[in-house]
Amino acid sequence: MTQDFRTFLEKLEAAGELRVVTAEVDPKWEAGAISRRGFDLRSPAMLFENLKGYARGMRLAANFMGPTRPVPQGRLAIALGLPKDTPIVELIEETRKRLRRRIEPTRIDKRDALCKQVIRTGDQVNLLEFPAPVIHGTDGGPYIGTWHVNVTRDPDNRIMNWGMYRHMVHDKTKLGWWAAPGQHGMAHYLQKYCPRKEPMPIAIAIGTDPWSAIIAGSQVPRDVWEAEVVGGILGEPVQLVPCETVDLEVPAHAEIVIEGWVYPDERMPEGEFGEYTGYTSGGIRPRPVIHVSCITHRKNPILTMSNMGKPWDEYHVMASITLSALTANELEDRGINFKTVYSPPPITSFIVSVNPPYPRYAHVLASALWSLKAGIYRPYIFIVDEDVDVTNLEDVFWCVTTRLHPKNGIDIQAHTPATQLWPFLDREERDNFVGSKVLFDATFPKSWPESEIPTIINFERAWPEEIQRKVLERWSEYGLGK
């Protein structure tokens, strides 16, 4: 495993999954458009080395966790040390297993931390030195934080939290940020600092090892320190180092670390931004501000860019695996019966296969899912029978459009918690973080006698086993290939 971003890029290059772009590229719109087209074509990851208007040595990485062929999550498989064509279900199961481990991080001396090669404080702080891209043509400004680790600390129990929340550049020393109050630790902590009239310390580590960012962007249960989870994934302790101006610790070998403070009552307009739903989401609204007190970075730093939008992108690749694995583990811990859980792009739903132990069991599953941290903001739940491959959306669509009863199989929950990023909300719902959720029960009713369940017509079920064997054994003889 690797604990720095550059080693991961080397692994991608060795697998034929990285291209170094030496042509001049403008971080305003052009880099984002190249990246989005790369997603469409399943192109290799990109490292832009010649950025218009910025000093040589400033670099921008894109599509490093983008989709691949034949399996979209191939680069995540490489980050796990697995073949890039590892099937989705196997990736979920391997991630589930590693998520069960916890390894405490270690602290290293500042002199050994690569993120401390350059240190800027006071008047030397200048966010505008970095090639923060205006990614989408609809974005409200440059975003320096789209793939990173946010580090904050609960002021009461002192537990540190890692998250990933977008950061818009306001000027040389100020950043904006957005986080959902119902789900994200950073928003929870700010709610504790505000009544005390105390500023909240924060650190943003950009260009970490891939799994630190992946787990930071996943819905790890509350009060579980993500650094210990990453250690379990890597199989070795994460190396941390203290910050310079705030009482926090960050991954020691990050490309860039931004330190600062969030003041309780200060807000500035933030947004728009193209989001994981595939739409411009969240609107332009007054949101909290980070006052930057220090920037440290490696020599010739690499800024990371996640180009979120219509699937696929980095978030969809990582969340489709980690969210599925975390959710499966939590359901298992609660004793909830299921076979497989998958959250496909755009990560607004769960698809769960199950052999229902009793009638209307889908409601038990849905209630359990919506009660999880990972499930609060998943408005759609599809429950299917065990014979359905939940990672094959063609299979799922066939099931939903043939087994879902239009009247009895759909249940709607109104006035539930919502995130402003859901594009289907009206303005009043968005302002009040209120929406609705829906369960689609596409399982054959448990009350039906087995004789009334329709026979599935496919190769494995609609012919006797001896005929199947005969056909498979003679396939080449028919002249139809292997």
C-alpha positions in Angstrom: 0.0 0.0 0.0 1.0 3.6 -0.4 0.8 6.6 1.9 1.3 9.3 -0.6 -0.5 10.4 -3.7 2.5 10.3 -6.0 3.2 6.6 -5.4 -0.5 6.0 -6.3 0.0 7.9 -9.6 3.0 5.7 -10.3 0.9 2.6 -9.9 -1.7 4.1 -12.2 1.0 4.8 -14.8 2.4 1.3 -14.5 -1.1 -0.1 -15.2 -1.5 2.2 -18.3 -4.0 4.4 -16.4 -2.2 7.7 -16.3 -1.2 10.3 -19.0 1.0 13.4 -18.3 -0.3 16.4 -20.2 2.5 18.8 -21.1 0.4 21.1 -23.4 -0.7 24.4 -21.8 -4.1 24.0 -20.2 -6.2 26.8 -18.6 -7.5 25.8 -15.1 -10.6 27.9 -15.8 -13.0 25.6 -17.6 -10.6 24.0 -20.0 -9.1 21.5 -17.5 -12.6 20.6 -16.3 -13.9 20.1 -19.9 -10.9 17.8 -20.7 -11.6 15.9 -17.5 -15.3 15.5 -18.2 -14.7 14.3 -21.8 -12.1 11.9 -20.3 -14.9 10.4 -18.1 -17.1 9.9 -21.1 -14.3 8.1 -23.0 -13.0 6.1 -20.0 -9.7 7.8 -20.6 -6.6 7.4 -18.3 -6.1 9.7 -15.4 -4.5 13.1 -16.2 -1.7 15.1 -14.7 -1.6 18.6 -16.1 2.0 20.0 -15.8 1.6 23.3 -17.7 -1.1 25.4 -16.3 -1.9 28.8 -17.8 -1.1 31.7 -15.5 0.7 29.6 -12.8 4.3 28.9 -12.0 6.0 25.9 -13.4 5.9 23.1 -10.8 2.3 23.7 -9.9 0.4 20.7 -11.1 -3.2 19.5 -11.3 -4.4 15.9 -11.2 -7.7 14.8 -12.5 -9.7 11.6 -13.2 -7.3 9.6 -10.9 -10.3 7.7 -9.5 -12.3 8.0 -12.7 -14.2 5.1 -14.4 -12.4 2.4 -16.3 -13.3 -0.6 -18.5 -14.5 -3.3 -18.2 -15.3 -2.5 -14.5 -15.8 1.2 -13.7 -14.1 0.9 -10.3 -10.8 -0.4 -11.7 -8.6 2.4 -10.2 -10.1 1.8 -6.8 -9.2 -1.8 -7.3 -5.6 -0.7 -8.0 -5.7 1.3 -4.8 -6.7 -1.9 -3.0 -3.8 -3.8 -4.6 -6.2 -5.9 -6.7 -6.5 -6.4 -10.5 -8.3 -3.5 -12.1 -10.9 -5.9 -13.6 -12.0 -7.2 -10.2 -15.8 -7.6 -10.3 -17.9 -5.1 -8.3 -19.3 -7.6 -5.8 -15.8 -8.8 -5.0 -14.6 -5.2 -4.5 -17.4 -4.6 -2.1 -16.7 -7.8 -0.2 -13.0 -7.1 0.1 -13.7 -3.6 1.2 -16.2 -4.9 3.8 -13.5 -7.2 5.2 -10.9 -4.5 5.5 -13.4 -2.0 7.0 -13.7 -4.4 9.9 -10.1 -3.8 10.9 -8.9 -0.8 13.0 -5.3 0.3 13.2 -4.3 3.3 15.2 -2.2 6.0 13.4 1.3 6.9 14.3 2.9 10.4 14.7 6.1 11.3 12.9 8.5 14.2 13.4 7.7 17.3 11.3 11.2 17.1 9.7 10.1 13.7 8.2 6.7 15.0 6.9 6.7 15.7 3.2 3.8 18.1 3.6 6.2 20.4 5.6 8.7 21.0 2.8 7.3 24.5 2.3 5.6 26.5 5.1 3.7 29.8 4.6 2.2 31.8 7.5 1.0 35.3 8.0 1.4 37.6 5.0 2.9 34.7 3.0 -0.5 32.9 2.9 -1.9 33.1 -0.7 -4.5 30.7 -1.9 -4.3 32.3 -5.3 -0.8 30.8 -5.9 -2.5 27.4 -6.4 -4.2 26.5 -9.7 -7.7 26.1 -8.2 -9.8 25.3 -11.2 -13.2 26.7 -12.2 -14.3 23.2 -13.1 -17.7 23.6 -14.7 -19.0 26.4 -16.8 -21.7 26.9 -14.3 -19.5 27.1 -11.2 -19.6 30.3 -9.1 -15.8 30.4 -8.8 -12.6 28.3 -8.4 -12.8 25.3 -6.1 -9.5 24.3 -4.4 -11.2 21.6 -2.3 -13.0 18.8 -4.3 -11.0 15.7 -3.3 -9.2 15.9 0.0 -9.4 15.3 3.8 -11.1 17.9 6.1 -9.9 17.5 9.7 -12.0 18.9 12.6 -12.4 18.0 16.3 -15.4 17.7 18.6 -14.9 20.4 21.2 -16.4 18.2 23.9 -15.0 14.7 23.5 -11.9 15.8 21.4 -12.6 13.1 18.8 -11.2 14.1 15.4 -13.3 13.7 12.3 -12.3 13.3 8.7 -14.7 14.5 6.0 -14.7 15.8 2.5 -16.6 19.1 1.8 -16.3 21.4 -1.2 -14.2 24.6 -0.8 -14.6 27.6 -3.0 -11.8 30.2 -3.0 -13.1 33.7 -2.0 -9.7 35.5 -2.0 -6.1 35.0 -0.9 -6.9 34.0 2.7 -10.6 32.9 2.7 -12.4 29.8 1.7 -16.1 28.8 1.6 -17.4 25.4 2.5 -20.7 23.4 2.3 -21.7 20.5 4.5 -25.1 18.9 5.3 -26.2 19.5 8.9 -27.9 16.1 9.2 -25.0 14.0 8.3 -21.6 15.6 8.3 -19.3 15.8 11.4 -17.9 19.2 10.4 -21.4 20.7 10.5 -22.2 19.0 13.8 -19.1 20.4 15.4 -19.7 24.0 14.2 -23.1 23.8 15.8 -21.3 23.3 19.1 -18.8 26.1 18.6 -21.4 28.7 17.5 -23.2 29.1 20.9 -19.9 29.4 22.6 -18.8 32.2 20.3 -15.6 30.3 19.6 -13.8 29.8 16.3 -13.6 26.2 15.1 -10.1 25.0 14.0 -9.9 23.2 10.7 -7.2 21.6 8.4 -7.6 20.6 4.8 -5.2 18.0 3.5 -5.1 17.8 -0.3 -3.4 15.1 -2.3 -3.2 12.4 0.4 -2.9 8.7 -0.2 -6.1 7.6 -2.0 -7.7 5.8 0.8 -7.5 8.7 3.3 -9.6 10.8 0.8 -11.9 7.9 0.0 -12.7 7.1 3.6 -13.0 10.9 4.4 -15.7 11.1 1.7 -17.5 8.0 3.0 -20.2 7.8 5.6 -18.2 6.2 8.4 -20.4 5.9 11.6 -20.3 8.9 13.9 -17.5 9.0 16.5 -15.4 6.5 14.6 -12.0 8.1 13.7 -11.5 7.7 10.0 -7.7 7.5 10.4 -8.1 4.2 12.2 -10.4 2.9 9.4 -7.8 3.9 6.8 -5.1 2.1 8.7 -7.3 -1.0 8.5 -7.7 -0.6 4.8 -4.0 -0.1 4.3 -2.9 -2.8 6.7 -0.5 -0.4 8.4 -0.8 2.8 10.6 -1.5 6.1 8.9 1.3 8.5 9.5 0.2 11.8 11.0 1.9 15.1 11.8 0.8 18.1 13.9 -0.4 21.3 12.2 1.5 24.6 12.6 -1.3 26.9 13.7 -4.2 24.7 14.8 -4.4 21.8 17.3 -5.0 19.2 14.7 -3.1 16.4 13.0 -3.0 15.7 9.2 -1.7 12.9 6.9 2.0 13.6 6.9 2.7 13.2 3.2 -0.2 15.2 1.8 0.7 17.4 -1.2 -0.9 20.6 0.4 -2.3 21.4 3.8 -4.4 24.4 4.5 -5.0 25.4 8.1 -7.5 27.9 9.4 -10.5 29.0 11.6 -14.2 29.1 11.1 -15.8 32.0 13.0 -19.3 31.3 14.3 -21.4 34.1 12.8 -19.6 34.9 9.6 -21.1 33.9 6.2 -20.4 34.6 2.6 -22.2 33.6 -0.6 -21.0 30.2 -1.8 -21.9 28.3 -5.0 -23.1 27.3 -7.6 -21.2 24.0 -8.1 -21.8 20.9 -10.2 -22.5 18.1 -7.8 -22.6 14.3 -7.6 -26.3 14.2 -8.6 -25.3 15.3 -12.1 -26.8 18.8 -11.7 -25.8 22.2 -10.4 -26.9 21.8 -6.8 -27.2 23.7 -3.6 -27.7 27.2 -5.0 -25.8 30.4 -4.1 -26.3 30.8 -0.4 -24.6 32.4 2.6 -22.3 29.7 4.0 -19.5 29.5 6.6 -16.1 31.0 5.9 -12.6 29.6 6.7 -9.9 32.1 7.5 -6.6 30.6 6.4 -3.7 30.9 8.9 -1.1 28.7 7.3 -0.4 26.7 4.1 2.2 24.0 4.0 3.0 21.9 0.9 5.5 19.6 -0.9 7.8 21.0 -3.5 6.1 21.1 -6.9 2.8 20.3 -5.3 0.0 18.5 -7.0 -3.5 19.8 -6.5 -6.3 17.2 -6.9 -9.5 17.9 -8.8 -12.7 15.9 -8.6 -15.0 16.8 -11.6 -18.4 15.8 -10.2 -21.4 15.7 -12.5 -23.5 13.1 -14.4 -22.1 9.7 -13.6 -19.4 8.6 -13.7 -16.7 10.5 -11.7 -14.3 10.0 -8.8 -17.1 10.2 -6.2 -19.3 7.7 -7.9 -16.4 5.2 -8.3 -15.4 5.3 -4.6 -18.9 5.8 -3.0 -20.4 2.9 -5.0 -18.0 0.6 -3.3 -17.4 2.1 0.2 -21.0 3.2 0.8 -22.2 -0.3 -0.2 -19.6 -2.0 2.0 -20.2 0.2 5.1 -23.9 -0.2 4.8 -23.7 -4.0 4.4 -21.5 -4.2 7.5 -23.9 -2.1 9.6 -26.9 -4.1 8.5 -25.1 -7.3 9.4 -24.2 -5.9 12.8 -27.9 -5.2 13.4 -28.9 -8.7 12.4 -30.9 -7.5 9.4 -31.3 -10.2 6.8 -30.1 -9.5 3.2 -27.9 -10.9 0.5 -26.2 -8.0 -1.3 -26.3 -4.2 -1.0 -25.2 -1.8 -3.8 -25.5 2.0 -4.1 -25.0 2.7 -7.8 -24.4 6.2 -9.3 -25.5 8.8 -8.7 -25.4 7.4 -5.1 -29.0 8.5 -4.3 -30.3 5.0 -3.8 -29.7 1.6 -2.3 -30.5 -1.6 -4.2 -30.8 -4.6 -1.8 -31.4 -8.2 -2.7 -33.0 -10.5 -0.1 -35.1 -13.6 0.4 -37.8 -11.9 2.6 -38.3 -14.0 5.7 -41.9 -12.7 6.1 -44.5 -10.5 4.4 -43.6 -6.8 4.0 -40.1 -7.4 5.1 -39.0 -4.7 2.7 -40.2 -2.1 5.2 -37.8 -3.5 7.9 -34.9 -3.2 5.5 -35.9 0.3 4.4 -36.3 1.5 8.0 -32.9 0.1 8.9 -31.2 1.7 5.9 -32.8 5.2 6.4 -31.7 5.1 10.1 -28.0 4.8 9.2 -25.7 7.8 8.7 -25.1 6.5 5.2 -28.9 6.3 4.6 -30.2 9.6 5.8 -29.7 11.2 2.4 -30.6 8.2 0.1 -34.2 9.0 -1.0 -34.7 5.8 -3.1 -34.6 2.2 -1.9 -35.1 -0.7 -4.2 -35.7 -4.2 -2.7 -35.3 -7.1 -5.1 -35.3 -10.9 -4.9 -32.1 -12.9 -4.4 -31.9 -14.0 -8.0 -31.3 -10.4 -9.1 -27.7 -9.1 -9.6 -27.9 -5.7 -7.8 -24.7 -4.5 -9.6 -26.3 -5.1 -13.0 -28.7 -2.2 -13.6 -30.2 -3.9 -16.6 -31.1 -6.9 -14.4 -32.5 -4.5 -11.7 -34.6 -2.5 -14.3 -36.0 -5.8 -15.6 -37.0 -6.8 -12.1 -38.5 -3.5 -11.1 -40.6 -3.2 -14.2 -42.0 -6.8 -14.0 -42.3 -7.5 -10.2 -43.0 -4.1 -8.7 -46.8 -3.8 -8.1 -47.7 -0.2 -9.2 -50.0 0.2 -6.3 -48.9 -2.1 -3.5 -45.2 -2.0 -4.0 -44.5 1.7 -3.6 -44.4 3.4 -0.2 -43.7 7.1 0.2 -42.4 8.8 3.3 -43.1 12.6 3.4 -41.5 15.4 5.4 -38.1 13.6 5.9 -34.6 15.0 6.3 -33.2 16.2 3.0 -30.0 17.7 1.5 -30.0 20.9 -0.5 -28.2 19.0 -3.2 -31.3 17.0 -4.3 -32.3 18.7 -7.6 -35.9 17.6 -7.3 -36.6 19.7 -4.2 -38.6 23.0 -4.5 -37.2 26.1 -3.0 -39.1 25.9 0.3 -38.0 22.2 0.8 -34.4 23.2 0.0 -34.4 26.1 2.4 -35.7 23.9 5.2 -33.8 20.7 4.5 -37.0 18.8 4.1 -38.0 16.3 1.4 -39.5 12.8 0.8 -38.3 9.3 0.4 -39.6 6.2 -1.4 -39.4 2.4 -1.1 -39.9 0.3 -4.2 -40.6 -3.3 -3.1 -39.9 -5.4 -6.2 -39.9 -8.8 -4.5 -42.6 -11.4 -5.2 -45.0 -11.3 -2.2 -44.0 -13.7 0.6 -47.7 -14.7 0.9 -47.8 -16.2 -2.6 -47.5 -20.0 -2.8 -44.4 -21.1 -4.6 -46.5 -22.5 -7.4 -47.8 -19.0 -8.2 -44.4 -17.4 -8.5 -43.6 -17.1 -12.3 -40.8 -19.1 -13.7 -37.9 -16.9 -14.9 -37.0 -17.5 -18.5 -33.2 -17.5 -18.8 -30.5 -20.1 -19.7 -30.0 -21.3 -16.1 -33.6 -21.8 -15.2 -35.8 -22.6 -18.2 -34.0 -25.7 -19.5 -33.1 -29.0 -17.8 -29.6 -29.2 -16.5 -28.6 -32.0 -18.9 -29.6 -29.7 -21.9 -27.6 -26.9 -20.4 -24.5 -29.1 -20.1 -25.0 -30.5 -23.6 -25.2 -27.0 -25.1 -22.2 -25.7 -23.2 -20.1 -28.8 -24.2 -21.0 -28.5 -27.9 -20.8 -24.7 -28.1 -17.6 -24.7 -30.2 -19.0 -27.5 -32.3 -21.9 -25.2 -33.3 -19.3 -22.8 -34.7 -20.3 -20.1 -32.3 -16.8 -19.5 -30.7 -15.6 -20.5 -27.3 
